[in-house]
């Protein structure tokens, strides 16, 4: 969800906002993308909070063209369309497994949450670096900030659970600590795994130029309906890329048994039905794209920009 006071950053929560004159993008997991009543895990209360997903992007997002109009935007739009539709990322094939096990740290303290995400991030880098290089893009490992309360020092809007902003992934430990202590520890783990890999998915988009191109397409869209559709394409792709990593590493993680069942429950019960602006996709769409990535372990399964709108509700 954007905020007009951020003149330097583009922030996305349940909804995307583009700050005037911004060259920096951010994405965040918002509180509007949560399980509906009655879908909370058996060991949790119906009021269990679920993090929401948000878009993300690196610096260098094109500003809205001036002058505006079909003639002024036709050529840059064609370039952005090719970037999102025909990315070399879709041609690299199945990504290599990181061969990492799930981090053993549990969400019982800020230090342990930070350790979990730090170890997980190293594994994400291990899988995605050769893929990004093979596709012909420059690999840049993202920075990671894990914080509690309001202590993170950043110009990014950190009011959501997870945020990707200008090459940095911000993770709020408060959410994970509460989930582990109050609700279901296994659900807390599957959610943590999903969240960090989703935000990393935005980083993959950024390195491939997809994130910037998508934001450009959204900015010049002719209607609110088309802007929201573009946001869903971007967010559902990040969730699909999250699944790609886990699917590639499922033998080693391992993603099987009760863990895999809980992960499938997690992605099946995340949706933006609570968000009037519908920026992230409903539960059905989110489950479909997350599991498509997991099953294929190949970014080619994640071309949401070529998908029909009916699969992006």
Phi, psi and omega in degrees: 000130185274168181216124186297343181284349182269095182279347186250350188228148171259122185242140181228128177238247172285337177229155182264141173228142178249118182282144183299131177070016186279142171242008184236140181242152175217151177230148179215157178272121188255162181284357180274346180261085187223163177297147176280162180305133179096355181250008180289144181306150183309329183270005182243164177277158181298337182271011181307125178283142177235135183296155177249154183267148177220155181289164178213165177192160179269183178287166176092017178289130182299140176280161179302134184292152176221129002288164180270171178122164184304317183294318183292331186255352188301310183292309178298327179294322179297321178294315180294323178298316178297323182298317183276330185271328189236030182302142176295344177300328182284357186246005185277345181084193181298134182280152181288147176289142175286340183064026179267143169276160175300136176305142184275345180296142179244156188282067179250353177200163177301318181299320181285325175297317179298319179296318179303308183291325180296315178293321181295319181298320178300323180288321176299316177301320183298321179281317189276335183302308180295331179292312180298317180293319179298326179283355176092016180254161177278129179272131176228114178295136179286157171277160180228131174233118176247124188220167175233148182066221181248029190277348182292129181266100184202151174278356179282152178278109186254040180276359180247171186294317183221137184221134168251121185218114172052048176085006180235137175260122178253127179236126177274120180288338183305316181298314182292320179298318180293316181299318182290320185279326189257330186245236187251114181303324179292318177297323177300319180292315180294326179291318178299316180297317179296313186297311183294323180287328176294312180296325175294327176302322175295325178294321176299314177303318182295315181296329180273355181083358183292320182297313180296316181296320180294319177297322177298312180301321180293318183298325184262006178298148187276350183209161177298322179302315180289327177296317180292324177298318179297318178299318179294322177302317183291316183289318180292329175294319179297321177293322177296317179294329173300315178294325179303313180298311183295322179296322179292329186256009190300329181291329187262331186305311346266148177259091182201174176057221184295328179296313182294321177299319180290323177297316178297322176297318182300310182287336180284340184245023173251129179194165182260023178304333181280349184258115181302334184272349173051063184265344190242347182101145182283179184301318181297313180294319182296317179295316182301312184284323178297317182285331176297318177295317180298314183293323184271328186053032186220125180302339178300335179285354189248021180280074179294339183286343177260358184278154177288146181306331182298334179269007184234027182293000000 
